[in-house]
Amino acid sequence: MQTFKNEAIINPDILVWARESAGFRVEEAAKKAQLKSDKLVACEHGEQRLTITQLRKLSNVYKRPLAFFYLPKPPEPEIDSSIQDFRRLNVGEEKQFSPELRVEIRKIKYRREVAIEMFKELEIEIPVFRLRTTSDSNVVEVGSQIRNFLEINQKHQAEIKNEYEALNYWREAVEAKGILVFQATLNIDEMRGLSIAEFPLPIILVNRERVVKARIFTILHELTHIMLRSVGVCDLETQSKIEVFCNAVAGEVLVPSEWLSKTEIYNQNRREEDWNKEAIWQLADYFSVSREVILRRLLTNQKISQSFYQSKRYQWLKDYEKSQNTHTDKKSSGFAPPHTDAISKVGKNFTRLVVNSYYQNKIGLSEVSDYLGVKTKHLPKIEQAVFGSMKNRS
């Protein structure tokens, strides 16, 4: 094959690997890179070559640096087979991870490697997560075990003022025990939560498209998966034995049976039809959880029937869809400042590791920007947000 000056001389197997690992079909990748499908197929077969410009476009599509395509051979698979897909409703049914989800899985696994390295460089002992359970365990006992392990204070939980304070309270409690909790914005139909049980520092990924209080439930659902050492992509709708158990435990952690049974609203002699919107909202506010969590707890404790639960939940979903369609200014008024957004994605513990590593000359500013996904001009505000002041940094 004749070589031209602006051609990219690369191993065709790298092209195939990069496309497949990114989750694209040939037609999808070619369209995004403004190539003809026949051209991409020919290049993957080694019959033609891409220009440097074309390769650069593909590198943007596959989210790979240009230098990656000049490797001598493809690397090992990045999406580990241990990452199960709990969205499968029937045996043999497959759902391929989207390119967007694949990118996020790469990111969180990369951040975990970075965190482990920074712990070593800073000579800080990595917290070890050792909790385990089985899906046959008593839900109330497991819930109590988790609350004690996370050092959740009933008084503090009751004093939480708003949903974001509640999310931070639970997230930081989990992170403090040696789990990395990340957030990403993904298609809500594909993923509610994801967990990877690699030790040390197992990972939880939460979808920011979910409402805030629902994300708290997801964190605890995925925490239970890690305890089971049965982890993967969840939509929280699949009713397998493991998913039902994880849902029940998450509900017990957030709304302990003992605490719930002592509330005045719960103890009133209510018929099923008496559990109206106002009563459910009062309990949800008291425990700083979503109303669906309360609905689940009422179902678990046989205060309501399965049909009542389904009808209420269906109505809430319809109300939510209606509100999304009528409040067109929702997203335009909800943008967070860059430093807040960065911390929201990677968590305060990971952010502190990065900032401390920078100030102890273990990493440079470019690495800070890379690890936190934000421009370095926002570093002072990030530092203020996670440490409060310079003297609190250690």
C-alpha positions in Angstrom: 0.0 0.0 0.0 1.4 3.4 -1.1 2.0 5.8 1.8 1.1 9.4 1.6 2.4 12.2 3.9 -0.8 13.0 5.8 -1.9 9.4 6.3 -2.1 7.9 9.8 0.2 4.8 9.9 -1.5 2.8 12.7 -2.4 -0.8 13.5 -5.9 -1.5 12.1 -6.7 -3.7 15.1 -6.4 -0.6 17.3 -9.2 1.1 15.3 -11.5 -1.9 15.8 -10.7 -2.2 19.5 -11.2 1.5 20.1 -14.6 1.5 18.4 -15.9 -1.7 20.1 -14.6 -0.6 23.5 -16.5 2.7 23.0 -19.7 0.8 22.2 -20.2 2.1 18.7 -21.3 0.2 15.6 -19.4 1.1 12.4 -22.3 3.2 11.0 -22.6 5.2 14.2 -18.9 5.9 14.5 -18.6 6.8 10.9 -21.5 9.2 11.0 -20.1 11.0 14.2 -16.7 11.3 12.6 -18.1 12.5 9.3 -16.8 9.4 7.4 -18.3 7.0 5.0 -19.0 3.6 6.6 -17.2 1.9 3.7 -14.1 4.0 4.4 -14.0 3.1 8.1 -14.6 -0.6 7.3 -11.7 -0.6 4.8 -9.4 1.1 7.3 -10.3 -1.4 10.0 -9.4 -4.2 7.6 -6.1 -2.5 6.7 -7.1 -1.9 3.1 -7.1 1.9 3.4 -5.7 4.5 5.8 -7.2 7.4 7.6 -5.8 10.9 7.2 -4.5 12.5 10.4 -7.5 14.8 10.4 -9.9 11.9 10.1 -8.1 10.0 12.9 -8.3 13.1 15.1 -12.1 13.2 14.6 -12.4 9.5 15.5 -10.2 10.0 18.6 -12.8 12.7 19.7 -15.7 10.3 19.0 -14.0 7.4 20.9 -12.7 9.7 23.7 -9.1 8.5 23.3 -6.0 10.6 23.0 -4.5 10.6 19.5 -1.3 8.9 20.8 -3.5 5.9 21.8 -4.0 4.9 18.2 -0.2 4.5 17.7 0.1 1.7 20.2 1.6 -1.5 18.7 -1.3 -3.6 19.7 -4.7 -3.3 21.4 -4.7 -3.2 25.3 -6.7 -5.6 27.5 -10.5 -5.1 27.8 -11.4 -2.2 30.1 -15.0 -3.2 30.9 -14.5 -6.1 33.2 -16.9 -9.0 32.9 -17.5 -8.7 36.7 -19.6 -5.6 36.0 -22.9 -7.4 35.8 -26.0 -5.9 34.1 -29.0 -6.2 36.5 -31.2 -4.5 33.9 -31.7 -7.9 32.1 -35.3 -8.9 32.7 -35.1 -12.4 31.1 -32.4 -15.0 30.9 -30.4 -14.4 27.8 -31.6 -10.8 27.3 -28.7 -8.5 26.6 -28.4 -4.7 26.9 -25.2 -3.3 25.6 -23.7 -0.4 27.6 -24.0 2.9 25.7 -20.9 4.8 24.6 -21.6 7.4 27.3 -21.8 4.8 30.1 -18.6 3.1 28.8 -16.8 6.4 29.0 -18.0 7.0 32.6 -16.9 3.5 33.6 -13.4 4.2 32.2 -13.4 7.5 34.1 -14.3 6.1 37.5 -11.9 3.2 37.2 -9.2 5.7 36.3 -10.0 7.9 39.3 -9.8 4.9 41.6 -6.3 4.1 40.3 -5.3 7.8 40.8 -6.7 7.8 44.3 -4.8 4.7 45.3 -1.6 6.2 44.0 -2.2 9.5 45.8 -2.9 7.7 49.1 0.5 6.0 48.7 2.3 9.2 47.7 0.9 11.0 50.7 1.7 8.1 53.0 -1.9 7.9 54.2 -3.4 4.5 55.0 -6.3 3.6 52.7 -9.6 3.0 54.5 -10.5 -0.7 54.2 -14.1 -1.7 53.6 -14.8 -5.1 55.1 -18.6 -5.3 55.6 -20.2 -8.3 54.0 -23.7 -9.8 54.0 -25.8 -12.4 52.1 -29.2 -11.9 50.4 -30.7 -14.3 53.0 -29.7 -12.1 55.9 -32.3 -10.3 58.1 -33.0 -6.9 56.5 -33.5 -5.1 59.9 -30.2 -6.4 61.2 -28.2 -5.5 58.1 -29.8 -2.0 58.1 -28.7 -1.5 61.7 -25.2 -2.8 60.9 -24.8 -0.3 58.1 -26.1 2.7 60.2 -23.7 1.8 63.0 -20.8 1.3 60.6 -21.5 4.7 58.9 -22.0 6.3 62.3 -25.4 7.7 61.4 -26.8 9.8 64.1 -30.7 9.8 64.4 -30.7 13.3 65.8 -28.6 14.7 63.0 -30.6 13.0 60.3 -33.8 14.5 61.8 -32.2 18.0 61.7 -31.3 17.9 58.0 -32.7 21.0 56.4 -33.0 20.2 52.7 -32.4 17.5 50.1 -28.9 18.6 49.1 -27.8 18.6 52.7 -29.2 15.1 53.1 -27.3 13.9 50.0 -24.0 15.3 51.2 -24.6 13.8 54.7 -25.1 10.3 53.4 -22.5 10.5 50.7 -19.8 11.8 53.0 -20.6 9.1 55.5 -20.1 6.4 52.9 -17.0 8.0 51.4 -15.4 8.2 54.9 -15.5 4.4 55.1 -13.4 3.7 52.1 -15.8 3.9 49.2 -15.5 6.3 46.2 -18.9 7.8 45.3 -19.0 9.5 42.0 -21.8 11.2 40.0 -22.4 11.5 36.3 -25.2 12.7 34.0 -26.5 9.8 31.9 -29.7 8.5 30.3 -32.0 7.7 33.2 -33.5 4.8 31.3 -30.1 3.1 31.2 -28.8 3.5 34.7 -29.8 4.6 38.1 -26.7 3.4 39.8 -23.6 1.3 39.4 -21.1 -0.3 41.7 -17.7 -2.0 41.3 -16.3 -4.1 44.1 -12.6 -3.7 43.6 -10.6 -3.4 46.8 -9.4 -1.2 48.3 -11.7 1.7 47.4 -14.8 0.1 45.8 -16.8 2.4 43.6 -20.4 3.7 43.5 -21.6 5.7 40.5 -24.9 7.6 40.8 -26.9 9.2 37.9 -27.4 12.9 38.5 -30.5 12.8 36.3 -32.3 11.3 39.2 -34.0 13.6 41.8 -31.7 14.3 44.7 -33.4 12.2 47.4 -33.6 9.2 45.0 -29.8 9.4 44.6 -29.4 8.8 48.4 -31.4 5.6 48.1 -29.3 4.6 45.1 -26.0 5.1 47.1 -27.3 2.8 49.9 -28.7 0.3 47.3 -25.3 0.1 45.7 -23.5 -0.1 49.1 -25.6 -3.2 49.8 -24.4 -4.6 46.4 -20.8 -4.1 47.5 -21.5 -5.9 50.8 -22.9 -8.8 48.8 -19.9 -8.6 46.4 -22.6 -8.8 43.7 -22.2 -5.6 41.7 -23.0 -4.1 38.4 -25.4 -1.7 36.6 -28.8 -1.3 38.3 -32.0 0.4 37.3 -33.7 -0.4 40.7 -36.7 -1.7 38.8 -35.6 -5.3 38.2 -37.2 -7.5 40.8 -34.6 -10.2 41.2 -33.9 -11.6 44.7 -30.7 -9.5 45.0 -32.4 -6.3 43.8 -35.3 -6.7 46.1 -32.9 -7.3 49.0 -30.8 -4.3 48.2 -33.9 -2.1 48.0 -35.2 -3.4 51.3 -31.9 -2.8 53.0 -31.6 0.7 51.6 -35.1 1.5 52.9 -34.2 0.1 56.3 -31.1 2.2 56.6 -32.8 5.4 55.6 -36.0 4.7 57.6 -35.3 2.2 60.4 -38.3 0.2 61.4 -37.8 1.0 65.1 -37.7 4.7 64.5 -40.6 4.6 62.0 -42.8 2.7 64.5 -42.4 5.5 67.0 -43.7 8.3 64.8 -47.2 9.6 65.5 -48.3 9.5 61.9 -47.3 5.9 61.4 -49.0 4.8 64.6 -52.3 6.3 63.8 -54.9 3.7 63.1 -54.9 4.3 59.3 -56.7 2.4 56.7 -54.9 1.9 53.4 -56.9 4.7 51.7 -56.0 7.1 54.5 -52.3 7.2 53.4 -52.8 10.3 51.3 -50.2 12.6 49.8 -49.9 14.8 52.8 -49.3 12.0 55.3 -46.6 10.4 53.0 -45.0 13.8 52.5 -44.8 14.4 56.3 -42.9 11.2 56.9 -40.7 11.8 53.9 -39.7 15.3 55.2 -39.2 13.9 58.7 -36.7 11.3 57.5 -35.2 13.5 54.7 -36.0 10.8 52.1 -38.1 10.6 49.0 -41.8 9.9 49.2 -41.2 6.7 47.2 -38.9 5.4 50.1 -41.8 6.0 52.5 -44.2 4.2 50.1 -41.8 1.2 50.0 -41.5 1.1 53.8 -45.3 1.1 54.1 -45.5 -1.7 51.7 -42.7 -3.7 53.5 -44.5 -3.2 56.8 -47.9 -4.2 55.3 -49.5 -0.9 55.8 -50.5 -0.8 52.1 -51.0 -3.4 49.4 -48.9 -4.0 46.3 -51.7 -2.6 44.1 -51.9 0.6 46.2 -48.1 1.0 46.0 -48.2 0.6 42.2 -51.1 3.0 41.7 -49.5 5.7 43.8 -46.1 5.3 42.2 -47.7 5.4 38.7 -49.5 8.6 39.5 -46.3 10.2 40.8 -44.4 9.3 37.7 -47.2 10.9 35.6 -47.1 14.0 37.7 -43.3 14.2 37.4 -43.5 13.9 33.6 -46.1 16.6 33.5 -44.0 19.0 35.6 -41.0 18.3 33.3 -43.0 19.3 30.3 -44.5 22.5 31.8 -41.4 23.9 33.6 -39.3 24.7 30.6 -37.0 27.0 32.5 -36.0 24.1 35.0 -32.5 23.4 33.5 -31.7 27.0 32.6 -32.0 28.0 36.2 -30.2 25.0 37.7 -26.6 25.4 36.5 -24.0 25.0 39.3 -20.8 27.0 39.4 -17.8 25.0 37.9 -16.1 24.4 41.3 -19.4 23.1 42.8 -20.1 20.9 39.7 -16.6 19.4 39.9 -17.0 18.5 43.6 -20.4 17.1 42.9 -19.0 14.7 40.3 -16.0 13.4 42.1 -16.8 13.9 45.8 -15.2 15.8 48.6 -12.8 13.0 49.7 -11.3 12.5 46.2 -11.1 16.3 45.8 -9.2 16.6 49.1 -6.8 13.9 48.0 -6.1 15.8 44.8 -5.7 19.2 46.5 -3.4 17.8 49.2 -1.3 16.0 46.6 -0.9 19.3 44.7 0.2 21.3 47.8 2.6 18.6 48.8 4.2 18.8 45.3 3.1 15.2 44.3 1.2 16.4 41.3 1.1 19.5 39.0 -1.7 21.9 38.1 -2.3 20.1 34.8 -3.0 16.9 36.8 -5.3 18.7 39.2 -7.3 19.9 36.2 -7.3 16.4 34.7 -8.4 14.6 37.9 -11.1 17.1 38.9 -12.3 17.8 35.3 -12.2 21.6 35.8 -9.9 24.5 34.9 -7.2 25.3 37.5 -8.5 28.9 38.0 -11.3 27.4 40.1 -8.9 25.8 42.5 -9.2 28.5 45.2 -13.0 28.0 45.4 -12.7 24.3 45.3 -10.2 24.4 48.2 -12.5 26.7 50.2 -15.5 24.4 49.6 -13.8 21.2 50.8 -11.5 22.5 53.5 -13.3 25.7 54.7 -9.9 27.5 55.1 -6.2 27.0 54.4 -5.5 26.2 58.1 -8.0 23.3 57.9 -6.0 21.6 55.1 -3.9 18.7 56.2 
